[in-house]
Amino acid sequence: MSRIDIGEVRHFLTILKQANAEARVWLLQLKQTVERYVQDDSLSGKAVEASKSYFEASYPPLIETILQAFDTSEALLAQYIQAFHSQVDPSPNARIDAVLLGQAMEKVKSIRRKQEALQQSLSGATAGLYEGRAQSLRLDFIEAVEQEKILEKYLQFEQSHTHFFEPLIELVQAAKRAIDVLQKQVHFNEETGTYTVAKTFAPAMKSLQDSLQKARGIDPKLDEQLEDYEILAVVYKDNTGKDAVMWVLEKDGVRVQNTKLQRYIEQTGRYQDAEKYTIITLADLDKKNHQSVAKGYLLHERESVFRWHRESPASLCVCAGMEREVG
């Protein structure tokens, strides 16, 4: 068991956003510099053209990957905080110490034993004499039980987030290394008019891409299994009136149930390439329902997904290949 100070986590998110904001400015400036270099007709020669081709082909997607890493790390940490507040304690500066709360559980047992002993010793004549003691035990018991409930919620939360911070920290560090490489290990040669890149550049970029996929929960094997299905991103309004999306798997025009892949696409759908899924409206899905009931489309399946989205900490709106968190 461990401890958590949600205020510290919130502070970390604030610092992370500030650092990412500063890096975003620099990255956009770098992107503009690369664009000017590629378009500069005053530089010529095979070496220059090769250099221009390299930067034009590699830098824009690499910069975009770093920016995506920033967005993903911030979004994941914000979701963690929101999940903690909704599942454990809504207090903005909640502190949970599992060891101390574990002691509270023992206190509950101790108070119960004392209450039972007191109850057994009471008689009609002496009940009034011990009323103060009984009231004190009742208050202690209520307080201890509340602490016990918090511990139970926290242990459940901790179990579901056991490996949360490992890929997140790995992603933040990988993004930092990539920025460091771009800042310090790419040099301009005034004699040849070309840029040179250190040998550590490619490994740093590969590490960032791998860390980004890991933090997002992307699994190449499951991605391959998804290729056997048609993926539908059904855009609708949730019960608060905000845009949301649910994911549906189909095969041969009929909705199929695959628990593992369904859970996977709900987790990673926002990160999938836009060409892998089709965006439809709820009205489109209703039409498919009416047309395909005989083939196995069940309306209650849709309702079960709706319930999942209402209970989830965040909804997602996917539109034209772009993503934004809502809800």
Buried (B, 14 or more C-beta within 10 A) or exposed (E): EEEBEBEEBBEBBEEBBEBBEEBBEEBEEBBEBBBEBBEEEEBEEEEBEEBBEBBBEBBBEBBEBBBBBBBBBBBBBBBBBEBBBEBBBEEEEBEBBBEEBBEBBEBBEEBBEBBEEEEEEBEEEEEEEBEEEBEEBEEBBEBBBEBBEBBEBBBEBBEEBEEBEEBBEBBBEBBBBBBEBBEEBBEEEEEEBBBEBEEBBEEBBEBBBBBBBBBBEBBEEBBEBBEEBBBBBBBBEBEEEEBBBBBBBBEEEEBBEBEEBBEBBBBBBBBBEBEBBBBBEBEBBEEBBEEBEEEEBEEEBBEEBBEEBEEBBBBBBBEEEEBEBEB
